[in-house]
């Protein structure tokens, strides 16, 4: 029997994944105040229930950045998500494209961009972290163009990694070397299904896109050390020029929470922006996407396309974010839980759940098309 909700998939993933990996997917930074607010603030968004409206024909199709989508949803980038299932990013990308929605691959994915592009053979989205080695960044951007990436997410909210206490407690980070590896191995052995399918037969476990700069040292300890030492804290708006020298396709800035930053992003030429707090994994105490989104939508108007993520646990939540001003919504933990619980089939089922739940929410608020979802369906 398939899980009935994304919450159910979370419970399934917790039972299947090693403790350190589930905590990585599930956790946030510091006291996880923002992580909880992402969910609770969305739950508080009240919708107007309408009656006596002809809702016999519901249409979820939309267009984002020139791409026709079955619904205004995409799978957002999640680092090392390929460890949640055997070659996990490939499985997730296949499920997304079968459902008619985009998949965005993280810079720090387990499967490389080349591997995923070869397996899916449809345009991908790709997420870029700004690192100090600009020569490597340029080569990565060139590779993305070569592999047919249509849309690039420029992640701006991670000049330094957030303090994620769960990763320290679980043994994923903070205890490098023999004892850290032994602790993770023990946790993996307590999940024999994962240990067999992913741990043994899901190799290689290197970080495909950054393997060239990690060299032969490509374990989890090496990844966290590299991330701390190589993310570029000097990045500013002027660095858009560097990216544009190589990238001439759709460019979106990810991690905007402030209306002033949103106006600047529109002025300097980003094609879109993502209202996001990195899933509550960076600065704790910042606003949720649901709280930040209306002011940002008011600030930029139609000058740029707004996407949003954070706290989405249902198709109803997708409709809520669209009503608050987003044109599209990124799923994060929702698809990671499903991938960890049931691989490609799990991700495909979650997307079907999202679609069905969106249709119910649209019908009961009296709208039949995506372009009809706006602040008019909100309780003032």
N, C-alpha and C positions, 0 to 999 in steps of 0.2 A: 504493500500500500504506500502510495506516494505521500510525502509530508504535505500538510494542508496549508502551510504558511512559511514565510521566511524564518519566523521564530522557531518553528519546528526544525528547519534545516540547520539552524544554529545548534540545537540540541544534538542532532545527528552528527554534525561535524565535531562537536566536543567529545563525543564517544569514539570517533574514528581516528582523529588526528593526535599525534604526540602532543603532550601538554605544552611544550615550548612553542609549537607551531600554532596551536589554537590560540594561545595567549597573544602571540604576535598579531594574528588577524583580529582578535576580539578587543584588544586593549587600546588605551589612549595614553596621554601624557599626564604627568603629575597626579593629581587627585581625580582626574577624569571627569571634572565638572562639565567641560564643554562636550565631551563624549555623550554624557547623559542628556545635556540640553539639546543636542542635535535631535534626539528622539522625542523628548518631552515637549519641546517647543512646536514641533510639527504636529504632535497629537492635539495641541491646543488650538490649532487653526480650525475655526468653525466654518462650515459650509452651509449655504442656503439650500434647503431641500425644496424642490419645486414639483408641482403636480400638474396633471392635465396638459402635458407637453408630448408631442409625437416624437418618441425616441426609438422608433422601430428600425431606423437606419443609423448606426453608429460608425463613424469613420475615425480611426486613430492615426491615419497616415499624415506625415508632415515632411517638410524639407528643411535640412540644416546644412549650411555651407555648401549648397548646391547638390547635396546628396539626398535622394529619396529614401525615407525610412518608413518602416511599417508602423512605428510609434515613436514618440519623442523621448527615447530612452537609449542609452549607450552603456556599455560595460566600461567603467573607469579604470585607470591604471592602479595596480596593486603590486608592490615589490615582492619578489620571491614567491609569488602566488603559484608558480609552477610546482612548488613542493606540496601543494594541497592534493594533487593527484598526479598520476604518471604523465609527464610532459604537460602539465596542467594548463599553461597558457594556450597551447594548441587546442586542447579540448574546449576551453572557454570560447576561443575565437570561432571555432566551428559552430558551437551552439548559437553564438550571437549572429553570425552571418546567415545561418539557417532561419533565424527568426526575423531577419531583415533589419537588424540594428547594428551599429558599429561596435568594434572592440578596440580599446586603446591599450597598447603594450607599454609597460613601464621600462624606463632605462635600465632598472635593476631587476629585470625579469630573469627567471631561470632559463627559459628557452630564448634563444637569440632572435633578433628581428628576422634574420635570413631564414631560420628554421620555421618560424611561424608563417612568414609570407609564403614559403614554399608549400606548406601544408594546407593553407586556406585558399590561396590564389584569388583573393579578393582584396580590394583596398583596405588597408589598416589605418588606424590612428596611432600616433606614437607620442609618448610623453618624454620630455627632455629635462634633465637636471643640469644646471649650470655648474661646471667643474673648472678647476684651474687650468687644466691642460687643454688649451683652445685648439691645438692641432688635432687632438683626439676628437674633440667635439665636432670640428669641421668634417672629419672623416665619417663620424657617426651620422651627421646630417646628410652627407653625400650618399651614404648607404641607404638611409631612409628614402631619399628620392629615388634611388635605383630600384628599391624594392616596392615602389608604388605607393608609399604612404601619402595620403591626401591631406591629412590634418595633423598639425603638431601642437601639442600642449607644452607650453613653456611654464614649468612650475616655479613660482616665485616665492612661495612661503616656506622654503626650507634652506635658507643660507647656512643654518646649522641644524643638526638633528634635535628634535625635542627630547625631553627627559622622560623616557618611557619605563616606568618602574616595573611593570609586569615583565618586560623583557629581561630585566636584571634578576628578578625573583625566579623566573622560569629556567634560567640558564642559557637563554638564547644569546644574551650579550652580557658583558661584564666579567666573565670568567674564562678568558681565552686559554688555549693550550689543552693539555691532556685532560685535566679534570673537567673543563667545560665540555669537551667532546664526549667524555665518558658519561657525564650527566645526561646529555641529549640522547646518546645511544641507549641508555637505560630506559628513558622515556619512550623512545621509538620501539624498543622490544616489548613494551607493555601494550603496544598497538600492533599486533602481528600482521594484520591485514595491510596496514600502511607500510610496515617495515618490509614486507614481501613485495608489494606492488610498486611502491614509490621508492623506498629506501634502497632496495636491491635492483629492481628492474627498471626504475625510472631514471637511471643515470644517463648522462652526467649531471651532477648537481652544481656545476659551475654557473656563474652569472654570465650568461652568454654575451651580452652587449658590452660588458666592461672587462671580460676575460683578457683582452689584449693588454690592458694596463695593469691588471692584477698579476699577469704572468702565470707561473705555475702555482701560485698561492691563491686558491680560489674557493676556500671554505668559508663558512659563515663568519668565523673570527676575522678572516682577512677582509671580508666584505665590510664589516662594521668599522674596522680600523681604516680602511680606504675611505669610507664615507665621512668619517670624522676629519680626515686629513685633506680631502680633496674637494669637498664642496666649497664653492667660491663665495665667501662672505662679502666681497667687494662689489657684487652685482648691483647695477643701478639701471635706470631707464635708458641710458646711453648704450647699454650693451645690446639693445634691440638691433642696433646697426650691425653688430657682428653677426647676429643670427640671420638677419635679412641679406647679408652678403652671400650666404649659401642657400637660404631657404626662401623660395619665391611662391610658396603655396599657402594654404590657409594656416594662420598662426593665431593661437589662443593663449591668453595668460591665465594660469590656474592659481587660485589661492587668494582671491581678492575678497576683502571683508569691509573695506572702507569706501565710502562714496567718493572721496577725493581721489583715491587711487583708481577707482573705476573711471572717473572723468579723464584722468591722465592716460589711462590705458586706451581709451577711445581716441584721444587726441594724437597719440604717437603712432597710431595705425594698427593696433591689434584688431583682428577680424572678429574676435569674440573674447569673452572673459567668463571665468568660472567662479561663482561665489562658493567659497569652500574654506573650511578651517582644517583641511587635511584629515578629515575624519576624527577631529579632536586629538590628533597625535602630535601637534606642535605646541603652540602657546595655549595653555589651559586658562580658562576664564574669558576667552574671547567670545563674541556672539555666535550663536548657531546660524546656519545658513538661512533658516526660516526667519530669524530676527533681522539679519543683515540685508536680506534680499529686497524688500520693498523700497528702502532708501536708495539702494544702488540702481534699481530699475527706474526710479524717479529721476536720478541724477543723469543717467546716460540716455534715457528714452530709446529712440530708434537708431542711435549712433553706432551701436555695436550689438552683437547677439549675446544674450546672457544664458549661460547654463548654470546649473547648481548641483551640489551633492551634499550628503551629510544626513544620516539618520533615516534614510528611506528604508522602510520595512514592508511596504505594500504598494500596490497600484494607487490606492487612495492617497498615499503620501506623494506620489508623483503628481497627481492632480492638484494637491495642495501647493506644491512648489511652482507649478505652472500658473496657478491662480495668483501667486505672490509676485510673479514677474519673470519667471524663467521661460525660455523657449524650448529647453531640453533638460533632461535630468540624467545624471550619471549614477549608476549603481556601483557600490563598492563592496562592503561586507556582504551584502545580499547575495552577490554571485560567488563570493569567496566561500561562504558557508556551504552553498549548494555544490560547489566544485569539490570541497573537502568531503562532503557527505556522499555524493554520488556521481562525481566526474561530469562529463559532458551531458549526460542525461539529466543530472540535477540542475545544471545551469539552464538547459532547455526548458525544464519544468518550471523553474522560477520565472523565466520570461513569460511563459504561458499564464502563470499566476498573476503577474504584473498586468498583463493584457486584460485578463478577465476582470480583475479588480478595478482597473481604470474604466472599463465599460460600465460596471455597476455604478461607480462614482459619477461618471458623466450622465448616465441615465437619470439618476436620482437628483442631480442638480440641474437637469433640464437642458443639457448641451449635447450636441450630436457630432461636433467637429472640434478638432484641437484648437483651431483659431478662435473658438468661442469661449475658451477657458481663460478667464481674466478675473480681475478683482470684483467683477459684478456677481460672481458666485460665492463671494465671501460674506459672512455675517459682519457687518460694520461694527 
